[in-house]
Amino acid sequence: MNDAAIDPAVIGPAVIDFIAYPAIDVRDGRVVRLQQGDYNRETRYADDPFAVAMRYADAGARWLHLVDLDAAREGGYALAPLLGRIAEDGRLQVQTGGGVRDEAAVSMLLEHGASRVVIGSLAVREPTLVERWLQQYGAERITIALDTRQDDTGVWQLPIHGWTERAKLDLDACLRRYRAAGAKHLLCTDIARDGMMRGPNLDLYRMIVARGERFELQASGGIRDVADIVMAREAGCTGAVLGRALLEGGMDIEDALTC
């Protein structure tokens, strides 16, 4: 037996499976989608979020992206019973968020069966707090979700408070900070594409990947069809959040899962 140490460079980087995340956004107990995050531009799709989740599970999905839109605006995550039912079924791992503003909410979601907790605006407003959660719960249990918009000078800003105010950190600074803190999962949405069915911003994802930060990057916003998923994968993303296109029949979940 050869006891010589194995050079990791010879083995090469670990292969990361691409994950399709069917998304369920819930408002007033219904499955909805917002255009560019605007609560006044809502489309309703189904009255039973659990049934939609089970349909995705029946099709072979392994993950679900679940968002409490009411809590995202007002605080107080209210989907714990739904999350618990999905977790009890056992077929879907769930990353979920909306209104996660303190450690009690993180603990509650994990206790109710979440595989990952999605931290959005708080990750921008209070990065020191979120960095502590990364250390406490582990990078595998936290998804950093950054909504971004490019300003007139080409800088990718991070709007907060319903996308009405500019954060102190821009996207570039935020990425550096969270990579240094050991974050692993990053969900990034170009606000201009969110819910608009215009295709994902591939240039944005290529830019993030080119920085060499080595996040497991989820594309979100504007994905229309399987071709968009393939292009996001080729741009370096390791996952894609799929919302309106699935709900409106622009693509079949089975096709999305096999591309």
SULGI-V126832 format. One record per residue. N is the residue number from 0. RES is the residue in one letter. PHI is phi in degrees with one decimal (* if undefined). PSI is psi in radians with two decimals (NA if undefined). OMEGA is omega in whole degrees, -180 to 180 (NA if undefined). Layout:
# SULGI-V126832
<<N:RES:PHI:PSI:OMEGA> <N:RES:PHI:PSI:OMEGA>>
This chain:
# SULGI-V126832
<<0:M:*:2.34:-180> <1:N:-86.3:2.03:-178> <2:D:-91.3:0.10:-179> <3:A:-64.1:2.51:179> <4:A:-64.5:2.50:179> <5:I:-90.4:2.23:179> <6:D:-77.4:2.05:179> <7:P:-56.2:-0.49:-179> <8:A:-66.0:-0.49:179> <9:V:-71.4:-0.68:180> <10:I:-68.4:-0.65:-178> <11:G:92.5:2.98:-178> <12:P:-68.9:2.65:178> <13:A:-65.7:2.48:178> <14:V:-83.3:2.20:-179> <15:I:-105.3:2.17:178> <16:D:-65.9:2.44:174> <17:F:-79.8:2.34:-176> <18:I:-118.0:2.22:171> <19:A:-91.5:2.19:-179> <20:Y:-109.1:1.61:171> <21:P:-59.5:2.41:-173> <22:A:-109.8:2.44:172> <23:I:-126.3:1.96:174> <24:D:-99.6:2.24:-174> <25:V:-115.7:2.27:173> <26:R:-138.6:2.27:-177> <27:D:52.1:0.62:177> <28:G:79.9:0.04:-177> <29:R:-115.1:2.72:174> <30:V:-80.5:2.14:-178> <31:V:-137.1:2.97:168> <32:R:-134.3:2.49:175> <33:L:-107.0:2.59:173> <34:Q:-93.0:2.10:180> <35:Q:52.3:0.60:176> <36:G:72.3:0.20:-176> <37:D:-88.1:2.01:-179> <38:Y:-67.0:-0.26:176> <39:N:-88.6:-0.05:179> <40:R:-122.2:1.16:-175> <41:E:-105.3:2.44:172> <42:T:-118.7:2.23:180> <43:R:-95.5:2.47:-176> <44:Y:-123.0:-0.69:-174> <45:A:-153.7:2.64:-179> <46:D:-94.6:-0.13:-175> <47:D:-127.9:1.58:-179> <48:P:-59.2:-0.61:180> <49:F:-63.1:-0.72:179> <50:A:-62.8:-0.68:178> <51:V:-64.5:-0.76:178> <52:A:-60.6:-0.75:-180> <53:M:-67.0:-0.56:176> <54:R:-64.0:-0.72:177> <55:Y:-65.9:-0.71:178> <56:A:-63.4:-0.73:179> <57:D:-60.3:-0.55:-179> <58:A:-79.6:-0.15:178> <59:G:107.9:0.10:178> <60:A:-62.0:2.52:178> <61:R:-104.1:-0.39:-177> <62:W:-130.5:2.72:175> <63:L:-136.8:2.43:175> <64:H:-105.4:1.95:-172> <65:L:-117.4:2.22:-176> <66:V:-128.2:2.30:173> <67:D:-92.8:1.74:-177> <68:L:-70.0:-0.58:177> <69:D:-62.6:-0.77:-180> <70:A:-69.7:-0.57:179> <71:A:-59.3:-0.55:-180> <72:R:-94.0:-0.64:-171> <73:E:-114.8:-0.17:-176> <74:G:84.2:2.90:176> <75:G:82.4:1.26:-180> <76:Y:-51.5:2.20:-173> <77:A:-119.2:0.17:-176> <78:L:-98.6:0.25:-178> <79:A:-56.3:-0.75:177> <80:P:-61.1:-0.73:178> <81:L:-64.4:-0.81:178> <82:L:-57.1:-0.77:180> <83:G:-62.1:-0.71:179> <84:R:-64.6:-0.74:179> <85:I:-64.9:-0.76:179> <86:A:-63.6:-0.68:-180> <87:E:-64.3:-0.61:177> <88:D:-59.8:-0.63:170> <89:G:88.2:-0.04:-176> <90:R:-95.8:-0.40:-176> <91:L:-113.8:2.28:164> <92:Q:-84.2:2.48:-173> <93:V:-122.0:2.23:164> <94:Q:-104.8:2.28:-170> <95:T:-146.1:2.67:179> <96:G:-166.9:-2.94:-174> <97:G:118.4:1.88:179> <98:G:74.4:0.36:177> <99:V:-80.4:1.85:-173> <100:R:-125.8:-0.03:178> <101:D:-155.1:2.98:-176> <102:E:-65.3:-0.54:179> <103:A:-60.0:-0.68:179> <104:A:-67.1:-0.71:178> <105:V:-60.6:-0.85:-179> <106:S:-61.5:-0.73:-179> <107:M:-62.2:-0.77:-179> <108:L:-64.6:-0.74:178> <109:L:-64.5:-0.69:179> <110:E:-65.7:-0.52:-180> <111:H:-88.6:0.09:171> <112:G:112.0:0.06:178> <113:A:-65.3:2.40:173> <114:S:-83.7:-0.61:175> <115:R:-140.2:2.54:175> <116:V:-103.6:2.24:-180> <117:V:-89.8:2.14:179> <118:I:-110.4:2.04:-176> <119:G:-103.3:-1.76:-173> <120:S:-60.7:-0.56:179> <121:L:-63.8:-0.53:178> <122:A:-64.1:-0.44:179> <123:V:-90.6:-0.72:-176> <124:R:-77.0:-0.64:-175> <125:E:-134.0:1.15:-176> <126:P:-62.4:-0.56:180> <127:T:-61.9:-0.71:178> <128:L:-64.2:-0.80:-178> <129:V:-67.7:-0.62:175> <130:E:-59.5:-0.66:177> <131:R:-64.6:-0.67:178> <132:W:-66.1:-0.63:177> <133:L:-59.4:-0.70:179> <134:Q:-72.7:-0.67:-175> <135:Q:-73.1:-0.79:-174> <136:Y:-100.8:-0.29:-179> <137:G:95.6:2.54:-176> <138:A:-65.1:-0.40:-180> <139:E:-71.1:-0.33:-175> <140:R:-99.7:0.00:-176> <141:I:-126.2:2.28:170> <142:T:-110.8:2.11:175> <143:I:-84.3:2.11:-178> <144:A:-112.2:2.01:-177> <145:L:-116.5:2.07:174> <146:D:-94.4:2.22:-172> <147:T:-133.4:2.69:178> <148:R:-140.7:2.36:-180> <149:Q:-83.7:2.27:-179> <150:D:-87.1:-3.10:-175> <151:D:-65.5:-0.32:180> <152:T:-95.7:0.00:179> <153:G:92.8:-0.01:180> <154:V:-83.4:2.37:178> <155:W:-85.0:1.88:-179> <156:Q:-91.2:2.90:-180> <157:L:-121.3:1.51:180> <158:P:-65.0:2.54:179> <159:I:-131.4:3.13:-180> <160:H:52.4:1.06:-180> <161:G:69.2:0.47:178> <162:W:65.7:0.45:-179> <163:T:-103.9:-0.27:-179> <164:E:-127.2:2.61:179> <165:R:-91.7:2.30:179> <166:A:-75.4:2.84:177> <167:K:-67.5:-0.65:178> <168:L:-86.1:2.41:168> <169:D:-93.4:3.09:-175> <170:L:-60.3:-0.77:-178> <171:D:-58.6:-0.84:-180> <172:A:-65.8:-0.65:-179> <173:C:-67.0:-0.73:178> <174:L:-61.9:-0.77:179> <175:R:-60.1:-0.76:-177> <176:R:-64.9:-0.81:-176> <177:Y:-74.0:-0.52:175> <178:R:-67.2:-0.72:178> <179:A:-62.3:-0.52:-180> <180:A:-82.6:-0.07:177> <181:G:93.2:0.22:178> <182:A:-61.2:2.55:-177> <183:K:-115.7:-0.81:-174> <184:H:-101.2:2.17:-179> <185:L:-126.9:2.19:174> <186:L:-111.3:2.12:-176> <187:C:-125.5:2.24:-177> <188:T:-121.7:2.20:169> <189:D:-79.1:1.98:-175> <190:I:-54.8:-0.64:-178> <191:A:-64.3:-0.38:-178> <192:R:-98.7:-0.25:-170> <193:D:-62.2:2.09:178> <194:G:70.9:0.19:-173> <195:M:-101.2:-0.15:178> <196:M:56.8:0.77:179> <197:R:-114.3:0.15:-177> <198:G:91.4:2.66:180> <199:P:-73.5:2.80:178> <200:N:-85.4:1.56:-176> <201:L:-65.5:-0.59:179> <202:D:-62.9:-0.66:177> <203:L:-61.7:-0.80:-178> <204:Y:-69.0:-0.66:176> <205:R:-62.0:-0.67:179> <206:M:-63.0:-0.77:-180> <207:I:-63.7:-0.78:-179> <208:V:-64.7:-0.69:-178> <209:A:-64.4:-0.39:178> <210:R:-68.5:-0.29:179> <211:G:75.1:0.43:-176> <212:E:-77.4:-0.31:174> <213:R:63.9:0.60:169> <214:F:-74.2:2.71:164> <215:E:-86.5:1.82:-164> <216:L:-98.3:2.20:177> <217:Q:-102.9:2.17:175> <218:A:-77.9:2.45:-179> <219:S:-151.9:2.36:176> <220:G:105.6:1.91:171> <221:G:91.4:-0.03:-177> <222:I:-67.2:2.19:-173> <223:R:-105.0:-0.59:-170> <224:D:-159.6:-3.11:-178> <225:V:-62.4:-0.63:179> <226:A:-59.4:-0.68:178> <227:D:-65.2:-0.67:178> <228:I:-63.3:-0.79:180> <229:V:-60.3:-0.75:-179> <230:M:-68.0:-0.63:177> <231:A:-64.2:-0.70:178> <232:R:-63.3:-0.77:179> <233:E:-65.3:-0.47:178> <234:A:-76.6:-0.15:177> <235:G:112.2:0.02:178> <236:C:-73.4:2.62:178> <237:T:-108.4:0.06:178> <238:G:-166.5:2.91:179> <239:A:-146.5:2.34:177> <240:V:-91.2:2.19:-172> <241:L:-117.2:2.02:-176> <242:G:-116.9:-1.61:-172> <243:R:-58.6:-0.67:-177> <244:A:-61.0:-0.66:177> <245:L:-71.2:-0.74:-176> <246:L:-68.3:-0.53:-178> <247:E:-100.3:0.05:176> <248:G:82.7:0.26:177> <249:G:-66.2:-0.44:173> <250:M:-150.2:2.71:176> <251:D:-89.1:2.47:180> <252:I:-60.1:-0.63:-180> <253:E:-61.3:-0.72:179> <254:D:-67.3:-0.70:-180> <255:A:-63.1:-0.61:-177> <256:L:-76.7:-0.32:-175> <257:T:-106.9:-0.03:-177> <258:C:-82.6:NA:NA>>
